Amino acid sequence: MARVEVRQLGDGRYDILIEGEDHTLGNLLAERLSRKPGVKMAYYTNPHPLEDRIIVHLTLEEGDPISLLEEALDEIMEEAQSFVEEYRKALREKGVSLEE
């Protein structure tokens, strides 16, 4: 399970440190957060390539960084689940059986 730490930097700026994650989640989160209302800027960094941790940098006009992070993660999970369901459906239509 990932450890998350939120650091408020002032002027609506936040750094969200996420231990145990890498570029995959960082890219998804930054992209999803940048679409949210009230978010001026969202990007992530990986401080060191040999460490499994990312820092999501947020600049907000309004909103709570934790709520926005939770919303973005929920959306990512819903999209991933929808993809899996569509993929399984397409495989069944092609006659490929899956063991679940």
OpenMM code with the backbone's topology and positions (N, CA, C; nanometers):
from openmm import Vec3, app, unit

residues = "MET ALA ARG VAL GLU VAL ARG GLN LEU GLY ASP GLY ARG TYR ASP ILE LEU ILE GLU GLY GLU ASP HIS THR LEU GLY ASN LEU LEU ALA GLU ARG LEU SER ARG LYS PRO GLY VAL LYS MET ALA TYR TYR THR ASN PRO HIS PRO LEU GLU ASP ARG ILE ILE VAL HIS LEU THR LEU GLU GLU GLY ASP PRO ILE SER LEU LEU GLU GLU ALA LEU ASP GLU ILE MET GLU GLU ALA GLN SER PHE VAL GLU GLU TYR ARG LYS ALA LEU ARG GLU LYS GLY VAL SER LEU GLU GLU".split()
positions = [
    Vec3(0.0845, -0.1179, 0.0000),
    Vec3(0.0000, 0.0000, 0.0000),
    Vec3(0.0891, 0.1243, 0.0000),
    Vec3(0.0534, 0.2192, -0.0817),
    Vec3(0.1325, 0.3415, -0.0964),
    Vec3(0.1092, 0.4342, 0.0230),
    Vec3(0.2156, 0.5032, 0.0610),
    Vec3(0.2064, 0.6060, 0.1652),
    Vec3(0.1960, 0.7403, 0.0948),
    Vec3(0.1048, 0.8243, 0.1430),
    Vec3(0.0814, 0.9550, 0.0810),
    Vec3(0.1024, 1.0642, 0.1850),
    Vec3(0.1742, 1.1678, 0.1453),
    Vec3(0.1983, 1.2826, 0.2327),
    Vec3(0.1720, 1.4094, 0.1522),
    Vec3(0.0897, 1.4983, 0.2072),
    Vec3(0.0579, 1.6243, 0.1400),
    Vec3(0.1334, 1.7370, 0.2088),
    Vec3(0.2045, 1.8144, 0.1281),
    Vec3(0.2776, 1.9307, 0.1795),
    Vec3(0.2193, 2.0566, 0.1173),
    Vec3(0.1714, 2.1468, 0.2013),
    Vec3(0.1195, 2.2745, 0.1534),
    Vec3(0.2351, 2.3718, 0.1438),
    Vec3(0.2536, 2.4301, 0.0259),
    Vec3(0.3665, 2.5200, 0.0023),
    Vec3(0.3270, 2.6669, 0.0057),
    Vec3(0.1979, 2.6949, 0.0100),
    Vec3(0.1483, 2.8323, 0.0092),
    Vec3(0.1030, 2.8736, -0.1291),
    Vec3(0.0201, 2.9765, -0.1351),
    Vec3(-0.0319, 3.0299, -0.2614),
    Vec3(-0.1026, 2.9235, -0.3455),
    Vec3(-0.1725, 2.8310, -0.2800),
    Vec3(-0.2460, 2.7277, -0.3534),
    Vec3(-0.1583, 2.6189, -0.4116),
    Vec3(-0.0324, 2.6130, -0.3699),
    Vec3(0.0601, 2.5122, -0.4219),
    Vec3(0.0757, 2.3981, -0.3217),
    Vec3(0.0775, 2.2764, -0.3751),
    Vec3(0.0898, 2.1570, -0.2927),
    Vec3(0.1833, 2.0584, -0.3600),
    Vec3(0.2564, 1.9851, -0.2777),
    Vec3(0.3316, 1.8689, -0.3231),
    Vec3(0.2704, 1.7479, -0.2547),
    Vec3(0.2374, 1.6476, -0.3332),
    Vec3(0.1819, 1.5241, -0.2793),
    Vec3(0.2828, 1.4137, -0.3049),
    Vec3(0.3468, 1.3686, -0.1992),
    Vec3(0.4466, 1.2627, -0.2069),
    Vec3(0.3745, 1.1287, -0.1987),
    Vec3(0.3996, 1.0425, -0.2969),
    Vec3(0.3378, 0.9105, -0.3000),
    Vec3(0.4487, 0.8065, -0.3069),
    Vec3(0.4656, 0.7336, -0.1974),
    Vec3(0.5672, 0.6280, -0.1887),
    Vec3(0.5111, 0.5006, -0.2515),
    Vec3(0.5973, 0.4248, -0.3182),
    Vec3(0.5562, 0.2962, -0.3742),
    Vec3(0.4927, 0.3058, -0.5115),
    Vec3(0.5033, 0.4196, -0.5756),
    Vec3(0.4465, 0.4368, -0.7095),
    Vec3(0.5523, 0.4942, -0.8029),
    Vec3(0.5230, 0.4853, -0.9342),
    Vec3(0.6210, 0.5303, -1.0323),
    Vec3(0.5531, 0.6097, -1.1430),
    Vec3(0.6186, 0.6156, -1.2575),
    Vec3(0.5712, 0.6975, -1.3694),
    Vec3(0.4307, 0.6613, -1.4163),
    Vec3(0.3939, 0.5353, -1.4059),
    Vec3(0.2620, 0.4934, -1.4543),
    Vec3(0.1522, 0.5720, -1.3842),
    Vec3(0.1514, 0.5680, -1.2526),
    Vec3(0.0482, 0.6411, -1.1790),
    Vec3(0.0730, 0.7916, -1.1863),
    Vec3(0.1976, 0.8332, -1.1826),
    Vec3(0.2273, 0.9756, -1.1882),
    Vec3(0.1715, 1.0417, -1.3128),
    Vec3(0.1925, 0.9779, -1.4269),
    Vec3(0.1429, 1.0317, -1.5524),
    Vec3(-0.0099, 1.0348, -1.5550),
    Vec3(-0.0731, 0.9257, -1.5124),
    Vec3(-0.2197, 0.9212, -1.5092),
    Vec3(-0.2768, 1.0286, -1.4178),
    Vec3(-0.2199, 1.0412, -1.2982),
    Vec3(-0.2705, 1.1397, -1.2030),
    Vec3(-0.2534, 1.2826, -1.2518),
    Vec3(-0.1358, 1.3145, -1.3013),
    Vec3(-0.1113, 1.4514, -1.3481),
    Vec3(-0.2065, 1.4872, -1.4614),
    Vec3(-0.2248, 1.3947, -1.5539),
    Vec3(-0.3146, 1.4203, -1.6671),
    Vec3(-0.4575, 1.4385, -1.6186),
    Vec3(-0.5029, 1.3511, -1.5298),
    Vec3(-0.6404, 1.3576, -1.4807),
    Vec3(-0.6629, 1.4813, -1.3947),
    Vec3(-0.5689, 1.5125, -1.3074),
    Vec3(-0.5835, 1.6299, -1.2217),
    Vec3(-0.5836, 1.7594, -1.3017),
    Vec3(-0.5057, 1.7637, -1.4097),
    Vec3(-0.4979, 1.8875, -1.4888),
    Vec3(-0.6316, 1.9214, -1.5539),
    Vec3(-0.7206, 1.8247, -1.5669),
    Vec3(-0.8535, 1.8477, -1.6252),
    Vec3(-0.9576, 1.8940, -1.5236),
    Vec3(-0.9246, 1.8874, -1.3969),
    Vec3(-1.0215, 1.9189, -1.2920),
    Vec3(-1.0422, 2.0698, -1.2796),
    Vec3(-1.1680, 2.1106, -1.2570),
    Vec3(-1.1932, 2.2531, -1.2314),
    Vec3(-1.1188, 2.2974, -1.1056),
    Vec3(-1.0630, 2.4149, -1.1101),
    Vec3(-0.9908, 2.4693, -0.9960),
    Vec3(-0.8424, 2.4370, -0.9949),
    Vec3(-0.7989, 2.3505, -1.0873),
    Vec3(-0.6572, 2.3146, -1.0942),
    Vec3(-0.5901, 2.4010, -1.2009),
    Vec3(-0.4946, 2.4815, -1.1593),
    Vec3(-0.4196, 2.5651, -1.2539),
    Vec3(-0.3098, 2.4856, -1.3222),
    Vec3(-0.2428, 2.3988, -1.2434),
    Vec3(-0.1320, 2.3226, -1.2990),
    Vec3(-0.1179, 2.1933, -1.2199),
    Vec3(-0.0848, 2.0853, -1.2923),
    Vec3(-0.0582, 1.9563, -1.2280),
    Vec3(0.0490, 1.8838, -1.3090),
    Vec3(0.1521, 1.8405, -1.2406),
    Vec3(0.2556, 1.7595, -1.3031),
    Vec3(0.3193, 1.6748, -1.1937),
    Vec3(0.4033, 1.5818, -1.2331),
    Vec3(0.4687, 1.4983, -1.1334),
    Vec3(0.6172, 1.4897, -1.1638),
    Vec3(0.6927, 1.4540, -1.0617),
    Vec3(0.8344, 1.4255, -1.0784),
    Vec3(0.8656, 1.2944, -1.0069),
    Vec3(0.9703, 1.2303, -1.0532),
    Vec3(1.0252, 1.1117, -0.9884),
    Vec3(1.1648, 1.1539, -0.9418),
    Vec3(1.1824, 1.1796, -0.8118),
    Vec3(1.3082, 1.2355, -0.7644),
    Vec3(1.4328, 1.1553, -0.8011),
    Vec3(1.4198, 1.0244, -0.8060),
    Vec3(1.5351, 0.9419, -0.8410),
    Vec3(1.4855, 0.8162, -0.9111),
    Vec3(1.5455, 0.7781, -1.0226),
    Vec3(1.4949, 0.6641, -1.1004),
    Vec3(1.5005, 0.5294, -1.0272),
    Vec3(1.5807, 0.5187, -0.9237),
    Vec3(1.5888, 0.3925, -0.8498),
    Vec3(1.4954, 0.3880, -0.7288),
    Vec3(1.4204, 0.4935, -0.7071),
    Vec3(1.3260, 0.4994, -0.5954),
    Vec3(1.1832, 0.4897, -0.6475),
    Vec3(1.1029, 0.4098, -0.5798),
    Vec3(0.9609, 0.3994, -0.6137),
    Vec3(0.8832, 0.5047, -0.5368),
    Vec3(0.8922, 0.6271, -0.5844),
    Vec3(0.8136, 0.7354, -0.5271),
    Vec3(0.8027, 0.8461, -0.6302),
    Vec3(0.6908, 0.9134, -0.6229),
    Vec3(0.6668, 1.0271, -0.7111),
    Vec3(0.6197, 1.1443, -0.6258),
    Vec3(0.6320, 1.2619, -0.6831),
    Vec3(0.5766, 1.3810, -0.6204),
    Vec3(0.4843, 1.4458, -0.7226),
    Vec3(0.3568, 1.4570, -0.6872),
    Vec3(0.2596, 1.5253, -0.7722),
    Vec3(0.2565, 1.6701, -0.7260),
    Vec3(0.2838, 1.7609, -0.8179),
    Vec3(0.2867, 1.9044, -0.7886),
    Vec3(0.1556, 1.9651, -0.8383),
    Vec3(0.0843, 2.0305, -0.7485),
    Vec3(-0.0451, 2.0906, -0.7815),
    Vec3(-0.0440, 2.2392, -0.7506),
    Vec3(-0.1031, 2.3160, -0.8386),
    Vec3(-0.1328, 2.4559, -0.8106),
    Vec3(-0.2828, 2.4713, -0.8303),
    Vec3(-0.3504, 2.5123, -0.7235),
    Vec3(-0.4961, 2.5191, -0.7253),
    Vec3(-0.5457, 2.6628, -0.7171),
    Vec3(-0.6515, 2.6900, -0.7922),
    Vec3(-0.7244, 2.8154, -0.7761),
    Vec3(-0.8227, 2.7990, -0.6607),
    Vec3(-0.8749, 2.6761, -0.6498),
    Vec3(-0.9695, 2.6431, -0.5432),
    Vec3(-0.9737, 2.4921, -0.5275),
    Vec3(-1.0286, 2.4480, -0.4158),
    Vec3(-1.0455, 2.3051, -0.3931),
    Vec3(-0.9464, 2.2499, -0.2934),
    Vec3(-0.9758, 2.1283, -0.2515),
    Vec3(-0.8948, 2.0570, -0.1541),
    Vec3(-0.8098, 1.9533, -0.2266),
    Vec3(-0.6789, 1.9541, -0.2064),
    Vec3(-0.5933, 1.8620, -0.2814),
    Vec3(-0.6264, 1.7144, -0.2565),
    Vec3(-0.6632, 1.6794, -0.1339),
    Vec3(-0.6956, 1.5401, -0.1040),
    Vec3(-0.8229, 1.4976, -0.1764),
    Vec3(-0.9250, 1.5814, -0.1740),
    Vec3(-1.0499, 1.5495, -0.2449),
    Vec3(-1.0264, 1.5344, -0.3941),
    Vec3(-0.9474, 1.6250, -0.4500),
    Vec3(-0.9169, 1.6176, -0.5925),
    Vec3(-0.8383, 1.4909, -0.6259),
    Vec3(-0.7442, 1.4548, -0.5405),
    Vec3(-0.6658, 1.3334, -0.5599),
    Vec3(-0.7561, 1.2105, -0.5543),
    Vec3(-0.8449, 1.2052, -0.4569),
    Vec3(-0.9376, 1.0924, -0.4449),
    Vec3(-1.0286, 1.0821, -0.5666),
    Vec3(-1.0811, 1.1954, -0.6125),
    Vec3(-1.1669, 1.1962, -0.7318),
    Vec3(-1.0906, 1.1437, -0.8532),
    Vec3(-0.9688, 1.1916, -0.8711),
    Vec3(-0.8884, 1.1492, -0.9862),
    Vec3(-0.8598, 0.9991, -0.9796),
    Vec3(-0.8252, 0.9493, -0.8619),
    Vec3(-0.7982, 0.8060, -0.8468),
    Vec3(-0.9232, 0.7229, -0.8722),
    Vec3(-1.0388, 0.7694, -0.8235),
    Vec3(-1.1648, 0.6986, -0.8502),
    Vec3(-1.1933, 0.6929, -0.9998),
    Vec3(-1.1728, 0.8036, -1.0692),
    Vec3(-1.1951, 0.8072, -1.2143),
    Vec3(-1.1007, 0.7117, -1.2874),
    Vec3(-0.9758, 0.7078, -1.2455),
    Vec3(-0.8780, 0.6176, -1.3069),
    Vec3(-0.9206, 0.4722, -1.2859),
    Vec3(-0.9642, 0.4391, -1.1651),
    Vec3(-1.0082, 0.3028, -1.1362),
    Vec3(-1.1314, 0.2653, -1.2184),
    Vec3(-1.2273, 0.3565, -1.2297),
    Vec3(-1.3473, 0.3303, -1.3096),
    Vec3(-1.3116, 0.3084, -1.4562),
    Vec3(-1.2225, 0.3899, -1.5084),
    Vec3(-1.1812, 0.3774, -1.6475),
    Vec3(-1.1073, 0.2453, -1.6709),
    Vec3(-1.0236, 0.2066, -1.5772),
    Vec3(-0.9504, 0.0800, -1.5893),
    Vec3(-1.0469, -0.0379, -1.5853),
    Vec3(-1.1441, -0.0333, -1.4951),
    Vec3(-1.2421, -0.1420, -1.4852),
    Vec3(-1.3264, -0.1505, -1.6123),
    Vec3(-1.3643, -0.0373, -1.6668),
    Vec3(-1.4405, -0.0351, -1.7915),
    Vec3(-1.3586, -0.0960, -1.9050),
    Vec3(-1.2294, -0.0637, -1.9099),
    Vec3(-1.1424, -0.1196, -2.0122),
    Vec3(-1.1355, -0.2715, -1.9999),
    Vec3(-1.1173, -0.3211, -1.8782),
    Vec3(-1.1087, -0.4658, -1.8563),
    Vec3(-1.2377, -0.5346, -1.9018),
    Vec3(-1.3511, -0.4771, -1.8685),
    Vec3(-1.4798, -0.5360, -1.9083),
    Vec3(-1.4947, -0.5394, -2.0608),
    Vec3(-1.4587, -0.4299, -2.1269),
    Vec3(-1.4673, -0.4253, -2.2730),
    Vec3(-1.3704, -0.5245, -2.3385),
    Vec3(-1.2529, -0.5370, -2.2820),
    Vec3(-1.1521, -0.6293, -2.3339),
    Vec3(-1.2013, -0.7735, -2.3220),
    Vec3(-1.2544, -0.8086, -2.2055),
    Vec3(-1.3074, -0.9436, -2.1861),
    Vec3(-1.4244, -0.9716, -2.2802),
    Vec3(-1.5100, -0.8729, -2.2995),
    Vec3(-1.6237, -0.8876, -2.3901),
    Vec3(-1.5746, -0.9143, -2.5325),
    Vec3(-1.4745, -0.8386, -2.5766),
    Vec3(-1.4208, -0.8563, -2.7113),
    Vec3(-1.3572, -0.9940, -2.7268),
    Vec3(-1.2881, -1.0405, -2.6252),
    Vec3(-1.2283, -1.1738, -2.6314),
    Vec3(-1.3356, -1.2821, -2.6395),
    Vec3(-1.4409, -1.2689, -2.5601),
    Vec3(-1.5505, -1.3669, -2.5658),
    Vec3(-1.6142, -1.3692, -2.7043),
    Vec3(-1.6320, -1.2506, -2.7635),
    Vec3(-1.6907, -1.2430, -2.8978),
    Vec3(-1.6025, -1.3112, -3.0009),
    Vec3(-1.4730, -1.3163, -2.9781),
    Vec3(-1.3786, -1.3824, -3.0680),
    Vec3(-1.3630, -1.5314, -3.0349),
    Vec3(-1.4338, -1.5768, -2.9304),
    Vec3(-1.4274, -1.7167, -2.8945),
    Vec3(-1.3125, -1.7537, -2.8039),
    Vec3(-1.2476, -1.6559, -2.7448),
    Vec3(-1.1375, -1.6823, -2.6534),
    Vec3(-1.1939, -1.6953, -2.5132),
    Vec3(-1.1625, -1.8054, -2.4462),
    Vec3(-1.2139, -1.8235, -2.3098),
    Vec3(-1.1100, -1.7722, -2.2101),
    Vec3(-1.1606, -1.7163, -2.1051),
    Vec3(-1.0754, -1.6617, -1.9992),
    Vec3(-1.1046, -1.7328, -1.8684),
    Vec3(-0.9999, -1.7610, -1.7954),
    Vec3(-1.0180, -1.8110, -1.6601),
    Vec3(-1.0074, -1.6931, -1.5666),
    Vec3(-1.1058, -1.6769, -1.4824),
    Vec3(-1.1059, -1.5620, -1.3896),
    Vec3(-1.0667, -1.6029, -1.2529),
] * unit.nanometer
topology = app.Topology()
chain = topology.addChain("A")
for resn in residues:
    res = topology.addResidue(resn, chain)
    for name in ("N", "CA", "C"):
        topology.addAtom(name, app.Element.getBySymbol(name[0]), res)
